[in-house]
Amino acid sequence: MNTFPKIVLFIQVVFLSMLAAGCSPEVGSEQWCNDLKEKPKGDWTANDATNFAKHCILK
């Protein structure tokens, strides 16, 4: 088999993997708030805590 189609297929797989991994809810959205509520508090960053208070508690 020619190597060009293999390279093109590899690039497509990498691109689609990156695209799927980059999908996360927007900070402050209802889905983001719900996701953060389920995440252990010890795993939150300082920015997560600040944004949660700002967008989910003090709406």
C-alpha positions, -999 to +999 in steps of 0.1 A: +000+000+000+012+035-008+024+055+022+005+087+012-029+074+021-016+061+054-002+095+063-035+112+053-055+087+074-032+093+104-035+130+101-073+127+100-074+105+131-052+129+150-073+159+140-106+142+149-091+131+183-080+166+191-114+180+180-133+156+203-110+162+232-114+200+229-152+199+235-160+211+270-188+233+282-183+271+283-173+284+317-204+297+336-229+276+316-253+254+334-236+223+321-202+236+334-217+243+368-232+208+370-199+192+359-180+211+385-204+202+412-197+165+405-159+170+405-142+165+438-134+198+455-098+188+459-094+187+421-107+223+416-082+249+406-083+284+421-098+297+388-125+269+390-135+280+425-136+317+415-156+311+384-179+287+402-187+313+429-191+340+402-212+322+377-230+294+396-236+308+431-238+346+427-258+347+394 
